[in-house]
Amino acid sequence: MLATGVFRYAGLNTRVRTRLADLISSQEWEALISAADFAALLAQLRQTIYGPGLMEVEEGRLDPKRAVYAIEVQMAETFALLIRLAPKPTHPILSQFYAGFEVANLKAVLRAILSRASWEQLKEVLFPLSGVNMIPAEAMLAAGSVPSAIDLLHGSK
């Protein structure tokens, strides 16, 4: 049992350490900061770890909002993968960290209710939780009021 945990940790550690090389360097940050316009910024971002996620969005449809969303999708998928690869004893703390994104989604839902935003508008600001949807965001928005939306959360963790 202990050996399995050690091997899982070793595999996870290797994967994380490998990803460290993919972090944006100070030179890349300088290039991103000095980009003349959005097109130049995208060209620079496509040369980084975020390139694959950005490539999935059609060129003509890639605006700042979609670019951020594509990067968030990639982040969520990576984080979910790391949780799955991590030893079982670490799942609660990693999942708790991941749940922080859901708190941000909950705040977005409550703001959308108060501002009478549409589901289409709300979807654009929700953090994609890689197939995990713990709060009923669309139903909460449709409830039309904060108290009614909160009632939908009874029994959730």
Residue pairs with C-beta under 8 A, 6 or more apart in sequence:
5 87
5 88
5 89
8 85
8 86
8 87
9 86
9 87
11 85
12 82
12 85
12 86
12 87
15 82
15 85
16 82
19 49
19 78
22 48
22 49
23 49
24 32
24 48
24 49
28 44
28 47
28 48
31 44
32 41
32 44
32 45
35 41
35 43
35 44
38 63
38 64
42 54
42 62
42 67
45 51
45 54
45 67
46 54
46 55
50 70
50 71
50 74
52 74
53 70
53 71
53 73
53 74
54 62
54 67
54 70
54 71
56 70
57 66
57 67
57 70
62 70
65 124
69 124
69 128
72 127
72 128
73 128
73 130
76 101
76 127
76 128
76 129
76 130
77 130
79 94
79 98
79 130
80 98
80 130
80 131
80 132
82 94
83 91
83 94
83 95
83 98
86 94
98 129
98 132
99 134
101 127
101 129
102 127
102 129
102 134
102 135
104 127
105 126
105 127
105 129
105 135
105 137
106 135
108 122
108 125
108 126
109 122
109 126
109 135
109 137
109 140
109 141
109 149
110 146
110 149
111 117
112 121
112 122
112 125
112 141
113 140
113 141
113 143
113 144
113 145
113 146
113 149
114 146
117 141
119 138
119 141
119 142
122 137
122 138
122 141
126 137
134 156
134 157
135 153
135 156
136 152
139 152
140 149
140 152
140 153
141 149
143 149
143 151
143 152
